[in-house]
Amino acid sequence: MDKIKILWADDEIDLLKPHILFLEEKGYQVLSTQSGDAALDILEEERVDIIFLDENMPGLSGLETLEKIKAKFPSLPVIMITKSEEECIMEDAIGSKISDYLIKPVNPKQILLSIKKNLDTTRLVSEKSTSKYQQEFREIGMVIGDDLGNEEWVDLYKKLVYWELELEKSKESGMDEVFQMQKTEANAQFGKFIERNYLHWLAHPEDSPTMSHNLFKKHVLPEITKEGASVFFIVIDNLRFDQWKSIESIFTQDFWVDEEAIFYSILPTTTQYSRNAMFAGMMPSEIERKYPDKWVNDEEEGGRNMSEQFFLTEQLKRNGLNIKFSYNKVLNVSYGNKVLREVPDMFNNQLNVIVYNFVDMLSHARTDTQIIKELASDEAAYRSIVKSWVEHSTLLNILKEIAARGGKVFITTDHGSIRVKEPSKIVGDKDVNSNLRYKQGKSLDYQKKDVLAIKNPDEAHLPKVNVSQSYVFAKEDKFFAYPNNYNYYVNYYMDTFQHGGISLEEMLIPIIKLSAKK
């Protein structure tokens, strides 16, 4: 491997010989010069990895040299060295995109640390992450095998997401494969956990975790009732917890994270069921009974999420809150800009609800559009696209406007999604719904080991269209395929992101409470 090459420009370079010898003993190659002009000449002939640049040189100053270097080599790291501690010089250097800043007299360890920080960070982080995960791998494996409760599953999932994101930074493909095996095992055990406990939670709410239908009452209502409160409740459809962690730093530029919690989506983990339950504060069968004209079953025509504002109004009334609130569903940029313009007026309301559908639309587009499949080829790429969208979205502009006015914000979702990898055969009549992760209908025939089957929908608080109706939910990374069209389903849907079933990624989803820094 070639030696790392350093260019050091300082008008007192002769006094720095001990430092240069130290670096050469450490295996670095050092080119030295006494002026900015000479440094620029060297860069025309030599490729270097990093530059140490004295700020106060006769002739072309350090800042002038820096400007010329960055104009031609914008990604080349430059370490500015100066005798001065004046704030304006530091600001000029930082504004010109230096990589680091050292005050004379510098010592060899400072120099070495700066080199490693700017050139070796990726390798060092990779090695450290891989080593730490190897140490924790056995401990996580033992925890997965334990009889965990609902809070312990949340803690374990947070830990898995942490390591998924750390290993992604390390680019260590071997450890990534090991991690994916461990997450697969965790999902297998989580499916068994849900199978044992889900119906018990619904029959005994005192034993249940926070779920879709009581999320609003537990988290948001207490904030709305505070005097002078103006609360923004933002629902990003189909946002996974790992996606939230990848975009968190974007929001924390303007907000403090007051609370980061995970709750359990109800089954099925789809917008029709989980988001309606969230806004209504009721389980689906209760919604259907109380508002039969507002609930649309799977086999019926019509939009399934057209009554969210009505459901929320009713939930607020049941809780004694006859308040002024706004509701907006953003499906495109132009409507997002309309909401942005209305933010100042929204502070006259106690509650403002904004639903963003981009991540869900991306999930569906990835299934149907080849170019999106290529762009979001796996979980890491999917996270990257979500992050890029947030950085350039009207949502971010809306949040910045809210932060500037000191608003309170909740960010949450209705369900997550999982990348499906294994087909599971199912047979049903013509009225069976089309979702790949759950099916409901009469005379369903399925692979028992792959599903949670609910023969009596009343127990799961789900609508019951006929007496012989049942629901089945795919576990782990399975997806349903019909035998008479098996190859089509496998080829078309394998490796797509789907929701509706039982997995950590679909069911364990975030709610975040933010307060403005300003």
N, C-alpha and C positions, 0 to 999 in steps of 0.2 A: 504493500500500500504506500502511495506517495506521502511524503511528509506534508503536514499542514504548513502553508507558506504565509508569513506575516510580513507586512510592510509597516515600518515604523518611521514616521517623519517628525523630527524634532530638531530645532536649531542647536540644541545642546546634546546632540546624539552621542558625542564622545563620553559624556558623563554617565551615559546609560549602558556602557559596555558590560558592567556586571549583570544587569538585568537581561541583556541580550545573550550573554554566556549561559545564564540560568535557563533561559528558554531553549537554547540549543542543546543543553544537557538533557532537557525533558523531551527532546526529539522533534522540536519545531525548527523550521528553516526561517531565518529572519533576514529580510532585506532592509537596509537602513539608508536614510537620506536626511539632509539638513534643511530642506525647504519644500514648500507646497508645490512649486513649479516642478522640481525634480521628482516629487512623488507622482505627479500626473504623467511625467515622461515615462517613469517606470511602469505605470499602469498600462501604457500603450504597448509595452513589450512583454510584460509578465502578467500571468494570472495569479492573483493572490486570494487567500481565503478570508483574511481579516486585516484591518488597518488600525494602527495606533497613531493618532494625529494630535500634535501639540496645538493648542488653541492660539498661543501667542508667538508667532514666527514673523521675522522681518520679511518684507516683500508681500507675497500672497499669504494672507492670514489663514489661520486654521479654519475659521468659519467660511471664508471665501473658497478655500480648497475643498472643504466639505460639500459646498454647494455644487462645485464642478464635478466632484466624484459622483454625487447622487444623481446628477443630470445624466451621466453616462452609464453608471453602474448602480441603479436604484436598490438592488437587493444585496449589495456588498456591505457587510457589517463594518461600522466605523466606531471606534472607541475614542472619545474626545478626552484629552488630558490637558489640564490647565492649572495654573497657580491661583487663579482668581476664584472666589466663591460668590461673585456678584450674581444676583438672581437673574438679571437680564441676559447675561451670557449663557447661563444654564438654559433659560427659556428659548433663546435663539438656537442653541445647539439641539435641544429636544425637538423644537419645531422643525428643524431640518432633518429629523428622523435619524438621530444617532442611535446606536445600539446600547451604549453604556457611557458613563461619565465618571472619570477619576480625577481626584484632586492631588496635585503634587505636594509633598514628595510621595511617590507611589512605591510600594514594596513588591517584591516578586510574587508573593502569594495573592495579592490583589490582582495582579496582571494575569496570573494563571487562572484564577477564579473567573475573571471576565472572559477569557478565551473559552473556557469550558461552558460557561453560561450561554455564550452566543454560538458556539460551534458544536458542542457535545451534548446539548440539552436533550435532543431527541433520543440519542443512544442511551444516555444515563437514565432518563425517565423510563425508557423501554426496559432496560435491564432491571431497574428497581421495581417497576410494576410487575414484571414477570416473576421476579424473585418473591415479592410479597404475596402474589396470588398463589404461587406454588406452596407457600407456607400455610395459606388459609384454605387451600383446596380441600384438605382432609377434614378440617373443622366444619366447612360448609357441607360437605358430604355427610358427616355425622348428623348435623342439624336436620338435613333433608329427611333423614330416616326416622327422626323423632316424631312423636305425636304432638304436632304443633297446634296452637290455638290461632284464632283469627289475627290477633295482634302480632304473634310470632311470625306468621306468614307474611305480614306486611314488612316486618323488620328484615326477614330473609330476602324478600323481593327487592327491597331497597339496596341490600348488600350486593345482590346479583347485578342490579343495574349499575351500581358503582363500579364493579369490576368489569362489566361489559364496556363501559365508557373508558376506563383506564387502559384496558387491553387494546381497545381500538386505537388509542393514541400511540401505543407501543409498536403497532404494526407487526406483532409477533404472531405469524399465522399458525404456528404449532400450538401455542397456548390458546389461541382463539378456538381451535377445534376442540381442545380439552374443555374449555368453558362451555361451548355449545352442547357438549354431551352432558355436562352437569346441569345446565338449564333445562335440557330435555327431561332429565330425571326429576328435577324439581317440579316441572309441569305435570309429570305422571303422578307424583304424590299429591300435588295440589288438586288434581281432578278427583282423586279418592277422598280428599278432605272435604271438597264441596259436596260430593255424593253423600257423605255421612252427615253433613251439617246443614245443608241449605234449607231443607224443609223444616228442620227443627227451628232455625232462626225465624222463619215466617210464622210458625206456630207459637213461638216464645220470644217475642221482640226484646224482652229484657236480657236475653242471652246473645242478641245479634250485634254485629258491628254496624257502623253507619253504612247505610245502603242508599241507592238512588232515591227512593221514595221519602226518606227522612233527612236527606242531606241538607236541603234548603232550610228546614225548620231548625236543625241542630247548629248549622254554621252561619247562615246568612241572616235569619230573622233577629237574632240578638243584636247584630250590628245595626240593622235598620231602625230598631226601636230606640237607639241612643239619640239624645237630643241634638239637633243640628246635623245629623248624619246625612250624607249623600253617598249612597253605596252603588258601585258599578259591579254587576254580576255578569261576567263574560264567559260564555260557553264556547269552547273550541271543539267542534264535533270530531270524535274519533282521535283524541290526543292521548298517546301513551305516556306513561310516567318517564320512560327513558327519553322520549322526545321533549318533555318538559325540562328535564335536567340539561339537555343540550341547548335549550334556548333561555334558560334561567338567567344567565349572565347578561343577556340583552336587556332584560327588564330591570335588573338590579342596578343599572346605571341611573335610573330615576326613582326606584322604589326600594324600600326595605321589605324583606320577606318576614312578616310577622308570624306566619304559621304555614307549615308545609305538611299536609296530611294526605293519607291515602284512604279511600273508601271503596266499598264493594259495589260494582254494578249488579243490578238484578239480572235475571235470565228471562228472556234471551238478551244478550248483550248487543242490542241493536237500537237505533235511534227511536224507532216506533215505540218500543217498550220502555227503554231506560230513560229517555229524555222526557217523554210524556209523564212518566212516573215522577221524575224530578220536579217538573213544573206543577203537576197536580198535587204532589205530596201524598199520592195514593199508589197502590199497586194496580196493574192493568185491569184485573177483573172488577175492582172497585170503581175504576173510572168508567168502564163499560156499563156497569149497573146504574151509576149515578147520572152519567151523561151519555146515554145510548146514541144520541144523534151526533156526538163528537168523536166517538171511537170508531175507527175503521179497521176491520179484521183483515188478515192476510189475503183472503180470497175475494175480498170486496174491492170495488173500484173506488178511486178517490185518494187524495193526499192523506198521509198518515200523521203528519206533523203540522196540521193547519190550525190547531186550536191551543197552542202553547200559551198564548197571551190570555185566553179565556181561562185555562186551567190555573194559571198563576193568580189571576184576579180572584178566583174562587178560593184558592189556598190562603191568600192574604186575608180574605174576609173571614174564613174559618178561624184564623188566628187573631181576629179582632183588629185587623189593620185595614182601614179603608183609606189607603194612601194614594198619592199621585205617583205614577211610575211610567216609564217609557219602555217600549219593547221594539227591538230592531233585529231583523235577520239579514245578515250581509252575505250575499251570494256573488258579488262582483265588485270591482274597484269603484265604479261610479256610485254605487250605493254606499260603499265604505266612506267615500269622500263626503257624501251627504250627511252621514252620521258624524263625521269629524267636524263639519261646520256647526252641527247642533250641540256639540259637547258643552259649550258655555251655558246654554239654556237648560241643559240636563241637570245642572247643579241646583235648579229649583225643585227637582224631584227628590224624594227620599230614596228611590230605587230606580236604577236604569239597567235594563237587561239587553245585552248584545250577544247574538249568536253568530258565530263565524263557521262557515261550512267548508273552508278550503281543504283541511286535512282529509276529511271524508271524501271530498270530490277527488283529491289526489289518489286516495286508495282505490276508488272505482276506476279512475283513469288508468292507473297502473295495470289493472286487470285487463282493460279493453284496448289499450294503446301501446304498441310495441316500443315506441321511443321512450315513453315513460317507464316501461319495464326496464329498459337499458339504463336510464338515469337513476332509477331507484331499485337497483338490482338486489340489494339486501338491506338489513336493518340499518347499517351504518350510512348507506347512501340515502335511505329514506329519511333518516334524521337530518342529514345534510340538506336535503331539499326543503324540509320543513323549516330548518333554521334560515335558509336563504329567503324563503317566502316571508318569514317574520321580519327579517331585517329590511325588506323592501315593501312591507305591507301597509295598508291604511290602518290596520290594527295597531301597529307600533306608533304611528302618528297620533292615533286616538289616545293611546296610553300616555304618551308624552304630554298631550294636552291636559289629560286628567291629572297627571303628576304635577304639572305647572300650577294647577289650581288647588292642589292639596287634597285630592280625592282618595277615597278608600276603594280598593278593588279586590274582587274575588275572581280568580281564573280557575275554571274547571272544565270538565268534559262529561260526556254521557257514557262512553265506553271506549275501549281500545281495540286493537286488532292483532292478529297473529299471522305469521307467514306459514301457510299450510304446505305440508310436504308429503302427506300420506293419504291416499284415497280410502274411503270406507264405503262399502256397498250398502245401498238402501233401496227398498222397493215401497211404492205407495200409489194411491190412485191419482187421477188427473187433477184433483183439487189440492194436492200437497204444495206447499209454498216453495219458492225457488231458492231461498237462502241456503248457502253451502255449509253453514255451521249449526243450524238447527232446522228441524222439520216438525210440522204439526199437521195432523190429519188422521184419517181412519186407516185401520189395517196396515200400519207401518211394519215392515220387516227389515231388520237391521242387524249389524254385528254388535252383540250385547257388550262385549269388552270395550268397544270404542265410544260408548255413549253413557250419559245419564238419561235414563228414561223416566218420564213422569206420566203415569197412566191416568192419574186423576188430576186434571188441571186445577181444580179448586184448591188442592193442597199447596200449589205454587202460586196461587192468586193470579191465575192466567185465564183469559176468556175461554169459554167452552162453547163451541158452535154446535156440536152434537154429542150425544151420549157416549159414543165410542171413540171420541177424540183423545189423542195423546200427544205429548211433546217429547222429542229426543234432542239432546244437545251433544255435539261432538266434543270430545275431550282432547287434550294435548294439541298436536298439530294436524289432526285429521280433518278431512273435508269429504262431504257426501258426494257419491257418484252413483248414477243409475246403471245397472248391469247392461241394459239394452243400448246404452250410449256411453259405455265405460271409457273407451279410449279417447273420445272427444273430451270428456270431463277431465281426465288425467292430463292430457296434453295442454288443454287450454288453461286450467286452473292451478296446476301444480306450481308452487313457489309464488303464488299471489297472496296479498294481504286480505284476510277475511275477518268478519266478526259475527257474533251471534252465539258462540259456544262458550266453553269453559277453558280458560287458560289464565295464567298470571297476567299476561299482557292485555287481555280483554277485560278482566274483572277488577284488577287492582289499579285504580285510576286516581289521578291527583285532584286535590282542591287546594289552592294556594291563596293565602290572604296577604295582600300587599298594602303598604301605606307609603305615601309620597315622601321623598326625602326633603323636598322644598317646603 
